[in-house]
């Protein structure tokens, strides 16, 4: 979800920090100082670039995959494909990841440090979940990774060539749909806690598959918002730390998309 603090005025202000004014004297006419007093060096505030955000995303994804192996190997399964051991510290990693996510959202200036920590904690969770799915449906993880990569490439193509343009109307629609899904997740958790979860939340029914398709579709469209945030931030000269904040947002969307595709594929396997 785009950061509301990063409006166009904030971008414009960041882009002009440290730049010489239109009335600055020509360098050729400036004379050397008469005294040998201290000279204050001219400094320039670093700004974000699209390549910098892409590089930061790559670093976060490497961290996530590396710790994903830790979560994968921590889950024990029997020959029948049943999970026999799911360590408690994986749930602790979930709480840590959630806390780091909120911290990064409210403190984007610290994203350079909090985003890698979030990626490490999130990787453990994703690895453990992937192992549980793979134990029951052999090959499903590799398939989910492939579909996620294909969807990512497709959305990037659609955005890059402006086949789909991120307008204010589209942005608001995607955000509202994402908020609606978040509310749905919360309600589903309440049903699960009280043991009254409807069957379509887990089975391979038409309703369940349709629900997964819709949620995965919304996750895919969130990629457009991430691409747009990176492009607008780089064009407006946003502060350097925004590279890591944008990378954090993009990684969150990719992981969400992967997990929803994993769930969708598992539903299809049940039919």
C-alpha positions in Angstrom: 0.0 0.0 0.0 1.5 3.4 -0.9 2.8 5.6 1.8 0.5 8.6 2.2 3.4 10.7 3.4 5.0 10.5 0.0 2.9 13.0 -1.8 4.1 15.0 -4.8 5.0 18.1 -2.7 7.3 15.9 -0.4 9.0 14.5 -3.5 9.5 17.9 -5.1 11.0 19.2 -1.8 13.4 16.3 -1.6 14.4 16.7 -5.2 15.5 20.3 -4.7 17.5 19.8 -1.5 21.0 20.9 -1.9 20.6 22.2 -5.4 21.9 25.6 -6.4 19.4 28.3 -6.9 18.8 30.0 -10.3 20.7 33.1 -9.1 23.8 31.2 -7.9 27.0 32.8 -9.2 28.8 31.4 -12.1 31.7 29.2 -10.9 34.1 31.0 -13.4 33.6 34.4 -11.6 34.1 33.2 -8.0 37.4 34.4 -6.5 39.4 32.6 -3.9 38.8 33.6 -0.3 41.0 36.3 1.1 41.5 34.7 4.5 42.5 31.2 5.4 39.5 30.7 7.6 37.5 27.5 7.7 35.4 26.7 4.7 32.0 25.0 5.0 31.9 22.1 2.5 28.9 21.9 0.1 27.0 18.8 0.7 24.3 17.1 -1.4 21.6 14.9 0.0 21.5 11.5 -1.7 18.2 10.7 -3.4 16.7 7.4 -4.3 16.9 5.7 -7.7 14.9 3.0 -9.3 18.0 0.9 -9.7 18.8 1.4 -6.0 15.3 0.2 -5.1 15.7 -2.8 -7.3 19.0 -3.7 -5.7 17.6 -3.3 -2.2 14.7 -5.6 -3.2 17.2 -8.2 -4.5 19.0 -8.1 -1.1 15.8 -8.6 0.8 14.7 -11.5 -1.4 18.1 -13.2 -0.9 17.7 -12.8 2.9 14.2 -14.1 2.8 15.2 -17.2 0.7 18.2 -17.9 3.0 16.1 -17.9 6.2 13.4 -19.7 4.3 15.6 -22.8 4.3 15.8 -22.5 8.1 12.0 -22.6 8.4 11.8 -25.4 5.8 14.2 -27.7 7.6 12.6 -26.9 11.0 9.3 -28.5 10.1 9.3 -32.3 10.4 6.9 -34.5 8.3 6.3 -38.2 8.3 6.4 -40.4 5.1 2.6 -40.0 4.7 3.0 -36.2 4.3 1.7 -35.2 7.8 3.4 -32.5 9.7 4.7 -34.0 12.9 6.7 -31.1 14.3 6.1 -27.3 13.9 8.5 -25.5 16.3 7.1 -22.8 18.5 9.8 -20.3 17.6 8.3 -20.1 14.1 5.2 -18.5 15.6 7.6 -16.2 17.5 9.1 -15.2 14.2 5.6 -14.4 13.0 5.1 -11.9 15.8 8.6 -10.4 15.3 7.9 -10.0 11.5 4.5 -8.3 12.3 6.1 -5.9 14.7 8.9 -5.0 12.3 6.4 -4.5 9.5 4.5 -1.9 11.6 7.7 -0.3 12.7 8.9 0.1 9.1 5.6 1.6 8.0 5.6 4.2 10.8 9.4 4.8 10.6 10.4 4.6 6.9 13.6 6.4 7.7 14.8 3.2 9.5 13.9 0.9 6.6 17.5 0.3 5.8 17.8 -1.6 9.1 14.3 -2.9 9.8 13.5 -4.2 6.3 16.4 -6.8 6.3 15.4 -7.9 9.8 11.8 -8.2 8.6 12.9 -10.3 5.5 14.8 -12.6 7.8 11.8 -13.2 10.1 9.4 -13.5 7.3 11.6 -16.0 5.5 11.4 -18.4 8.4 7.6 -18.3 8.3 7.4 -18.6 4.5 9.8 -21.5 4.5 7.8 -23.4 7.2 4.5 -22.9 5.4 6.0 -23.9 2.1 7.3 -27.2 3.7 3.9 -28.0 5.1 2.3 -27.6 1.6 5.1 -29.5 -0.1 4.7 -32.4 2.3 1.1 -32.9 1.2 1.4 -31.9 -2.5 4.7 -32.8 -3.9 6.0 -30.2 -6.4 3.5 -27.5 -5.4 6.1 -25.1 -4.1 8.1 -25.0 -7.3 4.9 -24.5 -9.2 3.9 -21.6 -7.0 7.3 -20.0 -7.4 7.0 -20.3 -11.1 3.5 -18.8 -11.3 4.5 -16.0 -8.9 7.4 -15.1 -11.2 5.2 -15.2 -14.2 2.6 -13.0 -12.6 5.3 -10.5 -11.5 6.8 -10.4 -15.0 3.3 -9.9 -16.6 2.3 -7.0 -14.2 5.7 -5.4 -14.8 5.2 -5.6 -18.6 1.7 -4.2 -18.3 3.0 -1.3 -16.1 6.2 -0.7 -18.1 4.4 -0.3 -21.4 1.4 1.6 -19.8 -1.1 -1.0 -20.9 -2.5 -0.5 -17.4 -2.0 3.0 -16.1 -2.0 3.7 -12.4 -4.5 6.5 -12.1 -5.9 7.9 -8.8 -9.1 6.0 -9.4 -7.3 2.7 -9.9 -5.1 3.4 -6.9 -8.1 4.0 -4.6 -9.8 0.9 -6.0 -6.9 -1.4 -5.3 -6.4 0.1 -1.8 -10.1 -0.4 -0.9 -10.0 -3.9 -2.2 -6.9 -4.6 -0.1 -8.5 -3.2 3.0 -11.6 -5.3 2.4 -9.4 -8.5 2.2 -7.6 -7.5 5.4 -11.0 -7.3 7.1 -12.0 -10.6 5.6 -8.7 -12.2 7.0 -9.5 -10.8 10.5 -13.1 -12.2 10.4 -11.8 -15.6 9.2 -9.3 -15.7 12.1 -12.1 -15.1 14.6 -14.1 -18.0 13.0 -11.1 -20.3 13.2 -10.4 -19.4 16.8 -13.9 -20.3 17.8 -14.0 -23.5 15.6 -16.7 -22.3 13.4 -14.8 -21.6 10.2 -16.9 -22.1 7.0 -15.6 -25.0 4.8 -14.9 -22.7 1.8 -12.0 -21.2 3.6 -10.0 -24.4 3.2 -11.6 -26.7 0.7 -11.4 -26.9 -3.1 -15.0 -25.9 -3.7 -15.9 -23.5 -6.5 -16.5 -20.7 -4.0 -13.1 -21.4 -2.3 -11.2 -21.4 -5.6 -13.0 -18.2 -6.7 -12.1 -16.5 -3.5 -8.4 -17.4 -3.9 -8.5 -16.2 -7.5 -9.9 -12.8 -6.4 -7.4 -12.4 -3.5 -4.4 -13.4 -5.7 -5.7 -10.9 -8.3 -5.8 -8.1 -5.8 -2.3 -9.0 -4.7 -1.1 -8.9 -8.3 -2.6 -5.5 -8.8 -0.8 -4.3 -5.7 2.4 -4.8 -7.6 1.3 -1.9 -9.9 1.2 0.4 -6.8 4.7 -0.7 -5.8 6.1 -0.1 -9.3 4.3 3.3 -9.4 5.7 4.2 -5.9 9.3 3.4 -7.0 8.9 5.3 -10.3 7.4 8.4 -8.7 9.9 8.4 -5.8 12.9 8.2 -8.2 11.4 10.9 -10.5 10.8 13.3 -7.7 14.1 12.7 -5.9 12.8 11.1 -2.7 15.3 10.6 0.1 17.8 7.7 -0.3 16.1 5.7 2.5 13.0 5.3 0.3 14.9 2.7 -1.7 14.7 0.3 1.2 11.1 1.3 2.1 10.0 0.7 -1.5 11.9 -2.6 -1.5 10.2 -3.5 1.7 6.7 -2.8 0.2 7.5 -4.7 -2.9 8.8 -7.8 -1.0 5.6 -7.8 1.2 3.5 -7.9 -1.9 5.5 -10.6 -3.6 5.3 -12.8 -0.5 1.6 -12.2 -0.2 1.1 -13.1 -3.9 3.2 -16.3 -3.5 1.2 -17.5 -0.5 -2.1 -16.9 -2.2 -1.0 -18.7 -5.3 0.2 -21.5 -3.1 -3.2 -21.7 -1.4 -5.0 -21.5 -4.8 -2.9 -24.4 -6.2 -3.6 -26.5 -3.1 -7.3 -25.9 -3.6 -7.1 -27.0 -7.2 -5.2 -30.2 -6.1 -8.2 -31.0 -3.9 -10.6 -31.3 -6.7 
